[in-house]
Amino acid sequence: MHLATSSSFVISPLLVGALCIALGIPLALNKIKPNSFYGFRLAKTLNDESVWYRVNAFTGKAFIGSGVATIALVFIVRWLGNMFCLGPVALQLLGAGIVMVPLVVAVIASSVVCHRA
């Protein structure tokens, strides 16, 4: 079985993408009060409720976007892997990128929004 079609290559990133969407929705809807467990927690957000809601609404949208991007990338990389017969190492690196790059972009963008708030 080719790695790009194996269930672990597809299911794991899909679950991570779905989890990002599920965790992002309450933040985007401002349903999460300031706390020390869940949300974009920095001294700046924890000390000012208006900053908390503004930054976490953005963070929630960024996480939803990263989840959607992760899910889309799973299918794109799966198609590319089958189309170009990418080797296992290339597919493993792409698989890690599928999960990490959208999340890193979301966190960096949220940090910028927090810094500007």
N, CA, C and O atoms as a GROMACS GRO file, in nm:
protein
  468
    1MET      N    1   0.085  -0.118   0.000
    1MET     CA    2   0.000   0.000   0.000
    1MET      C    3   0.090   0.124   0.000
    1MET      O    4   0.187   0.131   0.075
    2HIS      N    5   0.056   0.217  -0.083
    2HIS     CA    6   0.131   0.342  -0.094
    2HIS      C    7   0.099   0.429   0.027
    2HIS      O    8  -0.016   0.436   0.071
    3LEU      N    9   0.203   0.498   0.082
    3LEU     CA   10   0.185   0.577   0.202
    3LEU      C   11   0.079   0.685   0.186
    3LEU      O   12   0.006   0.714   0.280
    4ALA      N   13   0.070   0.744   0.068
    4ALA     CA   14  -0.026   0.853   0.046
    4ALA      C   15  -0.169   0.804   0.056
    4ALA      O   16  -0.260   0.885   0.077
    5THR      N   17  -0.191   0.674   0.040
    5THR     CA   18  -0.327   0.623   0.050
    5THR      C   19  -0.350   0.547   0.181
    5THR      O   20  -0.460   0.499   0.206
    6SER      N   21  -0.246   0.536   0.265
    6SER     CA   22  -0.263   0.462   0.389
    6SER      C   23  -0.354   0.541   0.483
    6SER      O   24  -0.357   0.664   0.481
    7SER      N   25  -0.428   0.469   0.562
    7SER     CA   26  -0.526   0.534   0.648
    7SER      C   27  -0.462   0.621   0.755
    7SER      O   28  -0.518   0.724   0.791
    8SER      N   29  -0.344   0.584   0.807
    8SER     CA   30  -0.281   0.665   0.910
    8SER      C   31  -0.234   0.799   0.854
    8SER      O   32  -0.238   0.900   0.924
    9PHE      N   33  -0.189   0.801   0.729
    9PHE     CA   34  -0.147   0.926   0.665
    9PHE      C   35  -0.266   1.019   0.648
    9PHE      O   36  -0.250   1.141   0.659
   10VAL      N   37  -0.381   0.965   0.621
   10VAL     CA   38  -0.500   1.046   0.596
   10VAL      C   39  -0.575   1.078   0.726
   10VAL      O   40  -0.614   1.193   0.747
   11ILE      N   41  -0.595   0.981   0.810
   11ILE     CA   42  -0.682   0.998   0.927
   11ILE      C   43  -0.621   1.091   1.031
   11ILE      O   44  -0.691   1.177   1.085
   12SER      N   45  -0.493   1.077   1.062
   12SER     CA   46  -0.431   1.160   1.166
   12SER      C   47  -0.442   1.310   1.136
   12SER      O   48  -0.490   1.385   1.220
   13PRO      N   49  -0.398   1.355   1.017
   13PRO     CA   50  -0.413   1.498   0.988
   13PRO      C   51  -0.560   1.543   0.980
   13PRO      O   52  -0.592   1.656   1.017
   14LEU      N   53  -0.647   1.456   0.932
   14LEU     CA   54  -0.790   1.491   0.930
   14LEU      C   55  -0.843   1.514   1.070
   14LEU      O   56  -0.920   1.606   1.094
   15LEU      N   57  -0.801   1.430   1.164
   15LEU     CA   58  -0.843   1.446   1.303
   15LEU      C   59  -0.787   1.575   1.364
   15LEU      O   60  -0.856   1.644   1.438
   16VAL      N   61  -0.661   1.605   1.332
   16VAL     CA   62  -0.602   1.729   1.382
   16VAL      C   63  -0.676   1.850   1.325
   16VAL      O   64  -0.706   1.945   1.397
   17GLY      N   65  -0.707   1.845   1.195
   17GLY     CA   66  -0.783   1.954   1.133
   17GLY      C   67  -0.920   1.971   1.196
   17GLY      O   68  -0.962   2.083   1.223
   18ALA      N   69  -0.988   1.861   1.219
   18ALA     CA   70  -1.121   1.867   1.281
   18ALA      C   71  -1.111   1.920   1.424
   18ALA      O   72  -1.197   1.995   1.469
   19LEU      N   73  -1.006   1.881   1.496
   19LEU     CA   74  -0.987   1.930   1.633
   19LEU      C   75  -0.960   2.080   1.634
   19LEU      O   76  -1.012   2.152   1.720
   20CYS      N   77  -0.882   2.129   1.540
   20CYS     CA   78  -0.856   2.274   1.530
   20CYS      C   79  -0.987   2.350   1.505
   20CYS      O   80  -1.011   2.454   1.565
   21ILE      N   81  -1.069   2.297   1.418
   21ILE     CA   82  -1.199   2.361   1.391
   21ILE      C   83  -1.286   2.359   1.516
   21ILE      O   84  -1.345   2.460   1.552
   22ALA      N   85  -1.293   2.244   1.581
   22ALA     CA   86  -1.377   2.231   1.701
   22ALA      C   87  -1.330   2.322   1.814
   22ALA      O   88  -1.412   2.380   1.885
   23LEU      N   89  -1.198   2.336   1.831
   23LEU     CA   90  -1.146   2.424   1.936
   23LEU      C   91  -1.157   2.571   1.897
   23LEU      O   92  -1.167   2.657   1.984
   24GLY      N   93  -1.155   2.600   1.769
   24GLY     CA   94  -1.161   2.738   1.724
   24GLY      C   95  -1.299   2.800   1.729
   24GLY      O   96  -1.312   2.920   1.750
   25ILE      N   97  -1.402   2.720   1.711
   25ILE     CA   98  -1.539   2.774   1.704
   25ILE      C   99  -1.579   2.848   1.832
   25ILE      O  100  -1.626   2.962   1.822
   26PRO      N  101  -1.563   2.790   1.952
   26PRO     CA  102  -1.603   2.864   2.072
   26PRO      C  103  -1.521   2.993   2.091
   26PRO      O  104  -1.573   3.093   2.140
   27LEU      N  105  -1.395   2.990   2.053
   27LEU     CA  106  -1.313   3.111   2.064
   27LEU      C  107  -1.361   3.218   1.967
   27LEU      O  108  -1.374   3.334   2.004
   28ALA      N  109  -1.388   3.178   1.844
   28ALA     CA  110  -1.432   3.274   1.742
   28ALA      C  111  -1.566   3.337   1.780
   28ALA      O  112  -1.594   3.451   1.745
   29LEU      N  113  -1.648   3.262   1.851
   29LEU     CA  114  -1.780   3.312   1.892
   29LEU      C  115  -1.777   3.383   2.027
   29LEU      O  116  -1.882   3.419   2.081
   30ASN      N  117  -1.657   3.403   2.083
   30ASN     CA  118  -1.640   3.470   2.214
   30ASN      C  119  -1.717   3.398   2.325
   30ASN      O  120  -1.773   3.463   2.412
   31LYS      N  121  -1.720   3.267   2.321
   31LYS     CA  122  -1.788   3.188   2.423
   31LYS      C  123  -1.698   3.149   2.540
   31LYS      O  124  -1.746   3.097   2.640
   32ILE      N  125  -1.569   3.175   2.527
   32ILE     CA  126  -1.474   3.133   2.630
   32ILE      C  127  -1.429   3.255   2.710
   32ILE      O  128  -1.371   3.348   2.656
   33LYS      N  129  -1.457   3.252   2.840
   33LYS     CA  130  -1.417   3.361   2.929
   33LYS      C  131  -1.267   3.350   2.957
   33LYS      O  132  -1.209   3.242   2.942
   34PRO      N  133  -1.205   3.459   2.998
   34PRO     CA  134  -1.063   3.453   3.032
   34PRO      C  135  -1.037   3.343   3.136
   34PRO      O  136  -1.106   3.333   3.238
   35ASN      N  137  -0.938   3.262   3.107
   35ASN     CA  138  -0.902   3.150   3.195
   35ASN      C  139  -0.756   3.115   3.171
   35ASN      O  140  -0.694   3.168   3.079
   36SER      N  141  -0.702   3.028   3.252
   36SER     CA  142  -0.561   2.990   3.237
   36SER      C  143  -0.545   2.854   3.170
   36SER      O  144  -0.437   2.794   3.178
   37PHE      N  145  -0.650   2.804   3.106
   37PHE     CA  146  -0.643   2.671   3.045
   37PHE      C  147  -0.663   2.671   2.894
   37PHE      O  148  -0.590   2.602   2.823
   38TYR      N  149  -0.760   2.747   2.844
   38TYR     CA  150  -0.803   2.734   2.705
   38TYR      C  151  -0.815   2.871   2.642
   38TYR      O  152  -0.888   2.957   2.692
   39GLY      N  153  -0.746   2.892   2.533
   39GLY     CA  154  -0.747   3.018   2.462
   39GLY      C  155  -0.605   3.068   2.441
   39GLY      O  156  -0.509   3.001   2.478
   40PHE      N  157  -0.593   3.186   2.382
   40PHE     CA  158  -0.462   3.247   2.362
   40PHE      C  159  -0.427   3.321   2.490
   40PHE      O  160  -0.470   3.434   2.512
   41ARG      N  161  -0.347   3.254   2.575
   41ARG     CA  162  -0.324   3.302   2.710
   41ARG      C  163  -0.186   3.365   2.723
   41ARG      O  164  -0.084   3.296   2.726
   42LEU      N  165  -0.185   3.494   2.730
   42LEU     CA  166  -0.064   3.571   2.762
   42LEU      C  167  -0.103   3.670   2.871
   42LEU      O  168  -0.222   3.692   2.895
   43ALA      N  169  -0.005   3.728   2.937
   43ALA     CA  170  -0.036   3.825   3.043
   43ALA      C  171  -0.128   3.935   2.990
   43ALA      O  172  -0.219   3.979   3.059
   44LYS      N  173  -0.102   3.978   2.867
   44LYS     CA  174  -0.182   4.086   2.808
   44LYS      C  175  -0.329   4.046   2.792
   44LYS      O  176  -0.418   4.126   2.819
   45THR      N  177  -0.354   3.924   2.748
   45THR     CA  178  -0.493   3.881   2.730
   45THR      C  179  -0.560   3.847   2.862
   45THR      O  180  -0.680   3.870   2.878
   46LEU      N  181  -0.484   3.794   2.956
   46LEU     CA  182  -0.542   3.756   3.085
   46LEU      C  183  -0.570   3.877   3.174
   46LEU      O  184  -0.657   3.871   3.261
   47ASN      N  185  -0.498   3.986   3.152
   47ASN     CA  186  -0.515   4.106   3.236
   47ASN      C  187  -0.621   4.202   3.185
   47ASN      O  188  -0.662   4.292   3.259
   48ASP      N  189  -0.666   4.187   3.062
   48ASP     CA  190  -0.763   4.280   3.005
   48ASP      C  191  -0.868   4.200   2.928
   48ASP      O  192  -0.839   4.140   2.825
   49GLU      N  193  -0.989   4.200   2.980
   49GLU     CA  194  -1.096   4.118   2.921
   49GLU      C  195  -1.126   4.157   2.777
   49GLU      O  196  -1.153   4.070   2.694
   50SER      N  197  -1.122   4.286   2.745
   50SER     CA  198  -1.151   4.326   2.607
   50SER      C  199  -1.043   4.276   2.511
   50SER      O  200  -1.072   4.238   2.398
   51VAL      N  201  -0.918   4.277   2.557
   51VAL     CA  202  -0.809   4.222   2.475
   51VAL      C  203  -0.826   4.071   2.461
   51VAL      O  204  -0.805   4.016   2.353
   52TRP      N  205  -0.865   4.005   2.570
   52TRP     CA  206  -0.890   3.860   2.565
   52TRP      C  207  -0.988   3.826   2.454
   52TRP      O  208  -0.959   3.740   2.370
   53TYR      N  209  -1.104   3.892   2.454
   53TYR     CA  210  -1.206   3.857   2.356
   53TYR      C  211  -1.165   3.893   2.213
   53TYR      O  212  -1.194   3.818   2.120
   54ARG      N  213  -1.098   4.006   2.197
   54ARG     CA  214  -1.056   4.046   2.062
   54ARG      C  215  -0.951   3.949   2.007
   54ARG      O  216  -0.964   3.903   1.894
   55VAL      N  217  -0.849   3.919   2.086
   55VAL     CA  218  -0.741   3.831   2.040
   55VAL      C  219  -0.792   3.688   2.023
   55VAL      O  220  -0.757   3.622   1.925
   56ASN      N  221  -0.874   3.640   2.116
   56ASN     CA  222  -0.921   3.503   2.105
   56ASN      C  223  -1.025   3.484   1.996
   56ASN      O  224  -1.036   3.374   1.941
   57ALA      N  225  -1.100   3.588   1.962
   57ALA     CA  226  -1.190   3.578   1.846
   57ALA      C  227  -1.107   3.560   1.720
   57ALA      O  228  -1.141   3.479   1.634
   58PHE      N  229  -0.998   3.636   1.710
   58PHE     CA  230  -0.909   3.619   1.594
   58PHE      C  231  -0.844   3.481   1.596
   58PHE      O  232  -0.839   3.413   1.494
   59THR      N  233  -0.794   3.441   1.714
   59THR     CA  234  -0.730   3.310   1.726
   59THR      C  235  -0.825   3.198   1.687
   59THR      O  236  -0.785   3.103   1.619
   60GLY      N  237  -0.950   3.207   1.729
   60GLY     CA  238  -1.049   3.105   1.693
   60GLY      C  239  -1.067   3.097   1.542
   60GLY      O  240  -1.071   2.988   1.486
   61LYS      N  241  -1.077   3.213   1.478
   61LYS     CA  242  -1.090   3.214   1.331
   61LYS      C  243  -0.965   3.160   1.265
   61LYS      O  244  -0.972   3.090   1.165
   62ALA      N  245  -0.849   3.193   1.321
   62ALA     CA  246  -0.724   3.141   1.266
   62ALA      C  247  -0.716   2.990   1.282
   62ALA      O  248  -0.667   2.921   1.192
   63PHE      N  249  -0.762   2.938   1.395
   63PHE     CA  250  -0.762   2.793   1.414
   63PHE      C  251  -0.862   2.724   1.323
   63PHE      O  252  -0.835   2.615   1.272
   64ILE      N  253  -0.976   2.784   1.302
   64ILE     CA  254  -1.072   2.727   1.206
   64ILE      C  255  -1.008   2.723   1.068
   64ILE      O  256  -1.017   2.623   0.997
   65GLY      N  257  -0.943   2.833   1.030
   65GLY     CA  258  -0.875   2.837   0.900
   65GLY      C  259  -0.764   2.735   0.890
   65GLY      O  260  -0.747   2.673   0.785
   66SER      N  261  -0.689   2.716   0.998
   66SER     CA  262  -0.581   2.617   0.994
   66SER      C  263  -0.637   2.475   0.984
   66SER      O  264  -0.578   2.389   0.919
   67GLY      N  265  -0.751   2.452   1.049
   67GLY     CA  266  -0.814   2.319   1.039
   67GLY      C  267  -0.863   2.292   0.899
   67GLY      O  268  -0.845   2.182   0.846
   68VAL      N  269  -0.926   2.391   0.838
   68VAL     CA  270  -0.974   2.376   0.699
   68VAL      C  271  -0.854   2.355   0.606
   68VAL      O  272  -0.859   2.270   0.517
   69ALA      N  273  -0.748   2.434   0.626
   69ALA     CA  274  -0.628   2.420   0.542
   69ALA      C  275  -0.565   2.282   0.559
   69ALA      O  276  -0.523   2.221   0.462
   70THR      N  277  -0.560   2.233   0.682
   70THR     CA  278  -0.503   2.101   0.708
   70THR      C  279  -0.582   1.993   0.635
   70THR      O  280  -0.524   1.905   0.572
   71ILE      N  281  -0.714   2.000   0.644
   71ILE     CA  282  -0.798   1.900   0.578
   71ILE      C  283  -0.781   1.908   0.426
   71ILE      O  284  -0.771   1.805   0.360
   72ALA      N  285  -0.777   2.029   0.372
   72ALA     CA  286  -0.758   2.044   0.227
   72ALA      C  287  -0.621   1.992   0.185
   72ALA      O  288  -0.608   1.926   0.082
   73LEU      N  289  -0.519   2.021   0.265
   73LEU     CA  290  -0.384   1.976   0.231
   73LEU      C  291  -0.371   1.824   0.233
   73LEU      O  292  -0.292   1.768   0.157
   74VAL      N  293  -0.446   1.758   0.318
   74VAL     CA  294  -0.443   1.611   0.319
   74VAL      C  295  -0.479   1.558   0.180
   74VAL      O  296  -0.412   1.470   0.127
   75PHE      N  297  -0.585   1.611   0.123
   75PHE     CA  298  -0.629   1.561  -0.007
   75PHE      C  299  -0.536   1.605  -0.119
   75PHE      O  300  -0.515   1.531  -0.215
   76ILE      N  301  -0.480   1.725  -0.108
   76ILE     CA  302  -0.385   1.771  -0.210
   76ILE      C  303  -0.258   1.687  -0.208
   76ILE      O  304  -0.211   1.642  -0.313
   77VAL      N  305  -0.204   1.664  -0.088
   77VAL     CA  306  -0.081   1.584  -0.078
   77VAL      C  307  -0.108   1.439  -0.117
   77VAL      O  308  -0.023   1.375  -0.179
   78ARG      N  309  -0.222   1.388  -0.081
   78ARG     CA  310  -0.257   1.251  -0.122
   78ARG      C  311  -0.261   1.242  -0.274
   78ARG      O  312  -0.210   1.146  -0.331
   79TRP      N  313  -0.320   1.341  -0.338
   79TRP     CA  314  -0.327   1.342  -0.485
   79TRP      C  315  -0.186   1.356  -0.544
   79TRP      O  316  -0.151   1.284  -0.638
   80LEU      N  317  -0.106   1.449  -0.489
   80LEU     CA  318   0.030   1.467  -0.539
   80LEU      C  319   0.114   1.342  -0.519
   80LEU      O  320   0.192   1.303  -0.607
   81GLY      N  321   0.099   1.279  -0.403
   81GLY     CA  322   0.175   1.157  -0.375
   81GLY      C  323   0.145   1.047  -0.473
   81GLY      O  324   0.235   0.975  -0.516
   82ASN      N  325   0.019   1.033  -0.508
   82ASN     CA  326  -0.020   0.930  -0.605
   82ASN      C  327   0.019   0.971  -0.747
   82ASN      O  328   0.060   0.887  -0.827
   83MET      N  329   0.005   1.099  -0.777
   83MET     CA  330   0.032   1.149  -0.912
   83MET      C  331   0.181   1.140  -0.945
   83MET      O  332   0.218   1.099  -1.055
   84PHE      N  333   0.266   1.179  -0.850
   84PHE     CA  334   0.409   1.186  -0.876
   84PHE      C  335   0.489   1.075  -0.808
   84PHE      O  336   0.612   1.077  -0.810
   85CYS      N  337   0.420   0.979  -0.751
   85CYS     CA  338   0.484   0.865  -0.684
   85CYS      C  339   0.593   0.912  -0.587
   85CYS      O  340   0.706   0.866  -0.593
   86LEU      N  341   0.557   1.004  -0.499
   86LEU     CA  342   0.652   1.053  -0.400
   86LEU      C  343   0.691   0.940  -0.306
   86LEU      O  344   0.610   0.854  -0.273
   87GLY      N  345   0.814   0.942  -0.264
   87GLY     CA  346   0.865   0.839  -0.174
   87GLY      C  347   0.813   0.858  -0.033
   87GLY      O  348   0.757   0.962   0.000
   88PRO      N  349   0.832   0.757   0.050
   88PRO     CA  350   0.782   0.762   0.188
   88PRO      C  351   0.838   0.878   0.270
   88PRO      O  352   0.765   0.939   0.349
   89VAL      N  353   0.966   0.910   0.252
   89VAL     CA  354   1.026   1.019   0.330
   89VAL      C  355   0.964   1.152   0.290
   89VAL      O  356   0.930   1.233   0.376
   90ALA      N  357   0.948   1.176   0.161
   90ALA     CA  358   0.887   1.300   0.114
   90ALA      C  359   0.744   1.312   0.166
   90ALA      O  360   0.702   1.420   0.207
   91LEU      N  361   0.670   1.202   0.164
   91LEU     CA  362   0.532   1.205   0.212
   91LEU      C  363   0.526   1.227   0.363
   91LEU      O  364   0.435   1.295   0.412
   92GLN      N  365   0.620   1.170   0.437
   92GLN     CA  366   0.622   1.192   0.582
   92GLN      C  367   0.652   1.338   0.614
   92GLN      O  368   0.593   1.395   0.706
   93LEU      N  369   0.745   1.398   0.540
   93LEU     CA  370   0.776   1.539   0.561
   93LEU      C  371   0.655   1.626   0.524
   93LEU      O  372   0.623   1.721   0.595
   94LEU      N  373   0.591   1.593   0.415
   94LEU     CA  374   0.471   1.667   0.376
   94LEU      C  375   0.361   1.648   0.480
   94LEU      O  376   0.288   1.743   0.511
   95GLY      N  377   0.349   1.529   0.532
   95GLY     CA  378   0.248   1.502   0.635
   95GLY      C  379   0.271   1.586   0.760
   95GLY      O  380   0.176   1.637   0.819
   96ALA      N  381   0.397   1.599   0.801
   96ALA     CA  382   0.428   1.683   0.917
   96ALA      C  383   0.397   1.829   0.886
   96ALA      O  384   0.345   1.901   0.970
   97GLY      N  385   0.430   1.871   0.765
   97GLY     CA  386   0.401   2.008   0.724
   97GLY      C  387   0.254   2.038   0.718
   97GLY      O  388   0.210   2.148   0.750
   98ILE      N  389   0.177   1.938   0.676
   98ILE     CA  390   0.031   1.954   0.667
   98ILE      C  391  -0.025   1.995   0.802
   98ILE      O  392  -0.114   2.080   0.810
   99VAL      N  393   0.026   1.936   0.908
   99VAL     CA  394  -0.026   1.964   1.041
   99VAL      C  395   0.040   2.088   1.102
   99VAL      O  396  -0.028   2.170   1.162
  100MET      N  397   0.170   2.102   1.086
  100MET     CA  398   0.243   2.207   1.157
  100MET      C  399   0.231   2.345   1.094
  100MET      O  400   0.211   2.443   1.165
  101VAL      N  401   0.243   2.355   0.964
  101VAL     CA  402   0.248   2.487   0.900
  101VAL      C  403   0.121   2.569   0.927
  101VAL      O  404   0.132   2.684   0.969
  102PRO      N  405   0.001   2.516   0.905
  102PRO     CA  406  -0.117   2.597   0.934
  102PRO      C  407  -0.128   2.638   1.081
  102PRO      O  408  -0.170   2.750   1.111
  103LEU      N  409  -0.090   2.550   1.172
  103LEU     CA  410  -0.095   2.584   1.315
  103LEU      C  411   0.006   2.692   1.351
  103LEU      O  412  -0.026   2.784   1.426
  104VAL      N  413   0.127   2.681   1.298
  104VAL     CA  414   0.230   2.782   1.326
  104VAL      C  415   0.187   2.918   1.271
  104VAL      O  416   0.204   3.020   1.337
  105VAL      N  417   0.130   2.919   1.151
  105VAL     CA  418   0.082   3.045   1.093
  105VAL      C  419  -0.028   3.105   1.182
  105VAL      O  420  -0.029   3.226   1.205
  106ALA      N  421  -0.119   3.023   1.230
  106ALA     CA  422  -0.227   3.071   1.317
  106ALA      C  423  -0.172   3.130   1.447
  106ALA      O  424  -0.218   3.235   1.492
  107VAL      N  425  -0.074   3.065   1.506
  107VAL     CA  426  -0.017   3.113   1.632
  107VAL      C  427   0.061   3.243   1.610
  107VAL      O  428   0.051   3.336   1.690
  108ILE      N  429   0.139   3.250   1.503
  108ILE     CA  430   0.214   3.372   1.475
  108ILE      C  431   0.119   3.488   1.447
  108ILE      O  432   0.140   3.598   1.498
  109ALA      N  433   0.016   3.464   1.366
  109ALA     CA  434  -0.080   3.570   1.338
  109ALA      C  435  -0.151   3.615   1.465
  109ALA      O  436  -0.173   3.734   1.483
  110SER      N  437  -0.186   3.524   1.552
  110SER     CA  438  -0.249   3.559   1.678
  110SER      C  439  -0.155   3.639   1.767
  110SER      O  440  -0.198   3.732   1.836
  111SER      N  441  -0.027   3.605   1.765
  111SER     CA  442   0.072   3.681   1.842
  111SER      C  443   0.082   3.824   1.792
  111SER      O  444   0.094   3.917   1.872
  112VAL      N  445   0.078   3.843   1.661
  112VAL     CA  446   0.083   3.977   1.604
  112VAL      C  447  -0.039   4.056   1.646
  112VAL      O  448  -0.028   4.173   1.684
  113VAL      N  449  -0.158   3.994   1.638
  113VAL     CA  450  -0.281   4.062   1.679
  113VAL      C  451  -0.273   4.099   1.827
  113VAL      O  452  -0.313   4.208   1.866
  114CYS      N  453  -0.222   4.010   1.909
  114CYS     CA  454  -0.211   4.038   2.053
  114CYS      C  455  -0.113   4.152   2.077
  114CYS      O  456  -0.138   4.240   2.160
  115HIS      N  457  -0.004   4.151   2.007
  115HIS     CA  458   0.096   4.258   2.026
  115HIS      C  459   0.040   4.394   1.988
  115HIS      O  460   0.072   4.494   2.051
  116ARG      N  461  -0.044   4.397   1.886
  116ARG     CA  462  -0.104   4.524   1.840
  116ARG      C  463  -0.223   4.567   1.923
  116ARG      O  464  -0.265   4.683   1.914
  117ALA      N  465  -0.278   4.476   2.004
  117ALA     CA  466  -0.399   4.509   2.082
  117ALA      C  467  -0.368   4.600   2.198
  117ALA      O  468  -0.458   4.637   2.274
   0.00000   0.00000   0.00000
